[in-house]
């Protein structure tokens, strides 16, 4: 029989949360009334929903938004004075994704057994980054977990907003390029064959551009339905395999830092994320050497990661952060190094990293807002070249034929 979870008041007006088995929802409610319960709410449990539910549990992933929700909710509950175990239990009850609910319930169980929160998080490091786990560890040791969670929440929200803006800015050019590919493919498969069929009826020598156009059109019309999907899949899979290797990842990150226009976006994007992470870590009381190592995991660029991780050794030997950044002039512009230098001298380096993060976040937002204006000339040139090639390939033989008549 199915199980139903309920909340109710018992005979002594005590609040009760439990479950009951019955043939239907109506019979479950009647059974509780017979037992003297005043039902507040009741619903059917879905934990035994079968193979489809288990498959959904396996495939559902924990997103960045889910982690932000967890941090915000947990911080709010702890700030309100609710004990950690109860805060985790309440947070788990608010979560709808089965995977995340299971993770939070396991964390609640671990905390009830006396484990610290960071140890419970470490059991699920697949979903929580070392950056977040170490922040929580520092917060627990200092007794200021809710304050540390507030710093972590600020970093997560700003990072999510920054990533969302970058992804959103890529939508417009992606749509234009995709539309151009679809239109050209349609013309090559359905329109061009009809035009070239007329030209081939006349026994005249066709220009090179026309011959290329005819050959391409014939190839796409004959094999396009198989070749195009395979080519796209090959490129996507090949690219992912390439960037998954150490050398491929390094080459791709190097290329991104050298592409005109985009290199500034890549640099400012990484500086914004690193600065925000450093600010959150230092405000939470993490030592500078550990902060360097943890902040490296926030950046997605291998060159920034290496610059920070190699700097850990120098930090431990008393070398200033400014000197380390000076060793990577292509990664850290003079503005960043000077502001860090001022922060080190004034003893407010966490505040200075916060200022740096805000500056670069706004700079990236401004650049992305004008990205369509920057890209439009390149897209127009590309579309103009395609239209020009088609026009030249089709009109040139027609013009030559008209001259011979």
C-alpha positions in Angstrom: 0.0 0.0 0.0 1.1 3.6 -0.6 2.5 5.7 2.2 1.3 9.2 3.1 3.3 11.8 5.1 1.3 14.1 7.3 1.5 16.8 9.9 -1.2 16.9 12.5 -2.1 17.7 16.1 -2.6 14.8 18.5 -5.0 14.4 21.4 -2.8 16.6 23.6 -2.5 19.3 20.9 1.1 18.4 20.2 2.5 18.9 16.7 3.3 15.6 15.0 5.0 14.8 11.7 4.9 11.2 10.6 3.6 8.9 7.9 0.8 6.3 7.5 0.0 3.6 5.0 -3.5 3.3 3.5 -5.2 2.3 0.3 -6.0 5.9 -0.6 -5.6 9.5 0.5 -9.2 9.5 1.8 -8.8 6.3 3.8 -5.5 7.7 5.3 -7.3 10.8 6.4 -10.1 8.8 8.0 -7.7 6.6 9.8 -5.9 9.6 11.3 -9.2 11.1 12.4 -10.2 7.8 14.1 -6.9 7.8 15.9 -7.7 11.3 17.3 -5.4 13.4 15.0 -6.4 16.8 13.6 -4.8 16.7 10.2 -3.0 19.9 9.1 -1.8 18.5 5.7 -1.3 15.1 4.1 0.2 14.0 0.9 1.3 10.8 -0.8 5.0 9.9 -0.6 6.9 9.4 -3.8 10.1 7.7 -2.6 8.9 4.4 -4.0 7.7 5.7 -7.3 9.6 3.0 -9.2 12.3 2.9 -11.9 11.3 6.2 -13.5 11.7 8.0 -10.2 15.1 6.3 -9.5 16.3 7.2 -13.0 15.2 10.8 -12.5 17.1 10.8 -9.2 20.3 9.6 -11.0 20.0 12.1 -13.8 19.0 15.2 -11.8 22.0 17.4 -11.1 22.5 20.0 -8.4 22.8 23.4 -10.1 24.5 26.6 -9.1 21.1 28.0 -8.2 20.4 25.1 -5.8 23.7 25.7 -4.0 22.9 29.4 -3.7 19.4 28.5 -2.3 21.1 26.2 0.3 23.6 28.8 1.4 21.0 31.6 1.7 18.4 29.4 3.5 21.0 27.9 5.9 22.4 31.4 6.7 19.0 32.8 7.4 18.0 30.0 9.8 21.3 30.1 11.7 21.1 33.8 12.0 17.7 33.4 13.5 19.1 31.2 16.3 17.9 27.8 15.0 20.4 25.0 15.8 22.4 23.6 12.9 20.8 20.2 12.8 17.3 21.7 12.7 18.4 24.2 10.1 19.6 21.4 7.8 16.4 19.4 8.4 14.2 22.4 7.5 16.3 23.2 4.5 16.0 19.6 3.2 12.2 19.8 3.6 12.1 22.9 1.3 14.1 21.2 -1.5 12.2 19.5 -4.3 15.1 17.9 -6.3 15.4 14.3 -5.1 19.2 14.2 -5.4 19.7 17.4 -3.4 17.1 16.4 -0.8 19.0 13.1 -0.3 22.3 15.0 0.1 20.9 17.4 2.7 19.2 14.5 4.6 22.5 12.7 4.8 24.2 15.9 6.0 21.5 16.2 8.7 22.1 12.6 9.7 25.9 13.2 10.0 25.5 16.4 12.1 23.1 14.5 14.4 25.9 11.9 14.9 28.2 14.7 16.0 30.1 15.4 12.8 30.9 19.0 11.9 29.2 20.5 8.9 32.3 20.7 6.8 32.9 17.0 7.3 29.3 16.3 6.2 29.9 18.5 3.1 33.1 16.7 2.4 31.1 13.5 2.0 29.5 15.2 -1.0 32.4 17.0 -2.5 31.0 16.1 -5.9 28.4 18.9 -5.3 30.3 21.3 -3.1 33.6 22.9 -4.0 36.7 22.9 -1.9 36.3 26.7 -1.7 32.9 26.4 0.0 33.8 23.5 2.2 36.9 25.3 3.6 34.9 28.5 4.2 32.5 26.5 6.3 35.4 24.9 8.1 36.8 28.3 9.0 33.4 29.5 10.1 32.8 26.5 12.4 36.3 26.9 14.0 35.8 30.6 14.6 32.2 30.2 15.8 30.9 32.6 13.2 29.4 30.2 10.7 26.4 32.4 9.8 28.8 35.3 9.0 31.0 33.1 6.9 28.0 31.8 5.0 27.0 35.4 4.3 30.4 36.0 2.7 30.0 32.7 0.7 26.5 33.7 -0.4 27.7 37.1 -1.6 30.5 35.3 -3.6 28.1 32.7 -5.1 25.5 35.3 -6.1 28.0 37.6 -7.7 29.7 34.7 -9.5 26.4 33.4 -10.8 25.4 36.8 -12.0 28.7 37.3 -13.8 28.5 33.8 -15.5 24.9 34.4 -16.5 25.8 37.7 -18.2 28.6 36.1 -20.2 26.3 33.2 -21.3 23.5 35.7 -22.1 25.9 37.8 -24.2 26.7 34.7 -26.3 23.1 34.1 -27.3 22.8 36.9 -29.9 25.8 36.0 -32.0 25.0 32.3 -31.6 21.5 32.8 -33.0 22.9 34.9 -35.9 25.5 32.3 -36.9 23.0 29.5 -36.5 20.5 31.3 -38.7 23.1 32.0 -41.3 24.2 28.3 -41.4 20.5 27.1 -41.7 19.7 29.6 -44.5 22.9 28.8 -46.5 22.3 25.1 -46.1 18.7 25.5 -47.3 19.8 27.4 -50.3 22.5 25.0 -51.2 20.2 22.0 -50.9 17.0 23.3 -52.4 17.6 26.5 -54.3 21.0 26.3 -55.9 20.4 22.9 -57.6 17.5 24.3 -59.6 19.6 27.3 -60.8 22.7 25.3 -61.6 20.6 22.7 -63.4 19.7 25.4 -65.9 23.3 26.4 -66.3 24.4 22.9 -66.9 22.0 22.5 -69.8 24.3 24.8 -71.8 27.6 23.4 -72.9 29.7 26.2 -71.7 32.8 26.4 -69.4 31.7 27.4 -65.9 33.8 29.7 -63.7 35.7 28.2 -60.8 33.4 29.7 -58.2 30.4 28.2 -60.0 32.0 24.7 -60.1 32.8 24.9 -56.4 29.2 25.9 -55.7 27.8 23.1 -57.8 30.1 20.5 -56.2 29.2 21.7 -52.6 25.5 21.8 -53.4 25.6 18.3 -54.8 27.5 17.0 -51.8 25.1 18.5 -49.3 22.0 17.4 -51.2 23.3 13.9 -51.5 25.2 13.3 -48.2 24.2 16.4 -46.0 21.6 14.6 -44.0 24.3 12.2 -42.7 27.5 14.3 -42.9 26.3 17.5 -41.2 25.1 15.9 -38.0 28.2 13.6 -37.9 30.5 16.6 -38.5 28.8 18.7 -35.7 29.0 15.7 -33.3 32.6 15.1 -34.3 33.6 18.7 -33.7 31.8 18.9 -30.3 33.1 15.6 -29.0 36.6 16.3 -30.4 36.7 19.7 -28.8 35.6 18.4 -25.4 38.2 15.6 -25.6 40.9 18.1 -26.6 40.2 20.5 -23.7 39.9 17.6 -21.3 43.6 16.9 -21.7 46.2 18.9 -19.9 48.0 20.2 -23.0 44.7 20.9 -24.8 43.3 22.8 -21.8 46.4 24.9 -21.6 46.4 25.7 -25.4 42.7 26.6 -25.3 43.2 28.9 -22.3 46.2 30.5 -24.0 44.2 31.1 -27.2 41.4 32.8 -25.2 43.9 35.2 -23.7 45.2 36.2 -27.2 42.0 36.6 -29.2 41.4 40.3 -30.0 38.5 41.9 -28.2 37.7 38.6 -26.2 41.0 38.5 -24.4 40.0 41.6 -22.3 36.7 39.9 -21.4 38.4 36.7 -20.4 41.0 38.5 -18.3 38.5 40.8 -16.5 36.1 37.8 -16.0 38.8 35.8 -14.3 40.0 38.8 -12.2 36.5 39.5 -11.0 35.9 35.9 -9.9 39.3 35.6 -8.2 39.0 39.0 -6.5 35.5 38.1 -5.2 36.7 34.8 -3.9 39.8 36.3 -2.2 37.5 38.9 -0.6 35.2 36.3 0.8 38.0 34.1 2.0 40.0 36.9 3.8 36.8 38.3 5.4 36.1 34.9 6.8 39.6 34.7 8.4 41.3 32.3 6.0 45.1 32.7 5.9 46.5 34.4 2.7 48.4 31.3 1.6 45.3 29.1 1.9 43.2 31.8 0.2 45.5 31.8 -2.8 45.2 28.0 -3.2 41.4 28.0 -2.8 40.8 31.1 -5.0 42.7 29.2 -7.8 39.8 26.7 -8.0 37.3 29.5 -8.7 39.1 30.5 -11.9 38.5 28.3 -15.0 41.7 29.4 -16.7 44.8 27.2 -16.1 47.2 30.2 -16.3 45.4 32.0 -13.5 45.3 28.8 -11.5 49.0 28.2 -11.9 49.9 31.8 -11.0 48.0 31.5 -7.7 49.1 28.0 -6.7 52.7 28.8 -7.5 52.4 32.0 -5.4 51.4 29.9 -2.3 55.1 29.0 -1.7 56.2 32.6 -2.0 53.4 33.8 0.3 54.6 31.4 3.0 58.1 32.8 2.6 56.9 36.3 3.3 56.8 37.7 -0.3 54.1 40.3 -0.9 51.1 39.5 -3.2 52.0 42.5 -5.3 55.4 41.0 -6.2 53.8 37.7 -7.2 51.3 39.5 -9.4 54.1 41.6 -11.0 55.5 38.3 -12.3 52.4 37.8 -14.5 51.9 41.1 -16.3 49.6 39.6 -19.0 47.3 38.2 -16.3 47.3 41.0 -13.8 47.2 44.6 -15.2 48.8 47.5 -13.3 45.4 48.6 -11.9 45.0 45.2 -10.1 48.6 45.1 -8.7 48.5 48.7 -7.5 45.2 48.3 -5.7 46.5 45.1 -4.1 49.6 47.0 -3.0 47.5 49.7 -1.4 45.5 47.1 0.4 48.6 45.3 1.7 50.1 48.6 3.0 46.8 49.8 4.6 46.1 46.4 6.1 42.7 46.3 4.4 43.4 43.8 1.7 40.0 42.1 2.0 38.3 45.4 1.4 40.6 46.1 -1.6 39.8 42.8 -3.2 36.1 43.6 -2.8 36.6 46.9 -4.6 38.6 45.1 -7.3 35.8 42.5 -7.8 33.1 45.2 -8.0 35.2 47.2 -10.6 35.8 44.2 -12.8 32.3 42.9 -12.6 31.0 46.2 -13.7 33.6 46.4 -16.5 32.7 42.9 -17.8 29.0 43.9 -17.7 29.7 47.1 -19.7 31.7 45.2 -22.3 29.1 42.5 -22.6 26.4 45.1 -23.1 28.2 46.4 -26.1 29.4 43.0 -27.3 26.7 42.9 -30.0 28.0 46.2 -31.4 31.5 44.8 -31.4 30.6 41.6 -33.1 28.2 42.9 -35.7 30.8 44.1 -38.1 32.5 40.7 -38.1 29.1 39.0 -38.6 28.2 41.4 -41.4 31.5 40.7 -43.1 30.9 36.9 -42.9 27.4 37.2 -44.2 28.5 39.6 -46.9 31.2 37.2 -48.0 28.7 34.3 -48.3 26.2 36.4 -50.2 28.9 37.8 -52.5 30.3 34.3 -53.2 26.8 33.0 -54.1 26.1 36.0 -56.2 29.4 35.7 -58.1 29.0 32.0 -58.6 25.5 32.3 -60.0 25.5 35.6 -61.9 28.9 35.3 -63.6 28.0 32.3 -65.9 24.6 34.0 -66.6 26.4 37.2 -67.6 28.9 35.3 -69.8 26.1 33.4 -71.4 24.2 36.6 -72.1 27.3 38.0 -73.9 27.5 35.0 -76.2 23.9 35.3 -77.3 
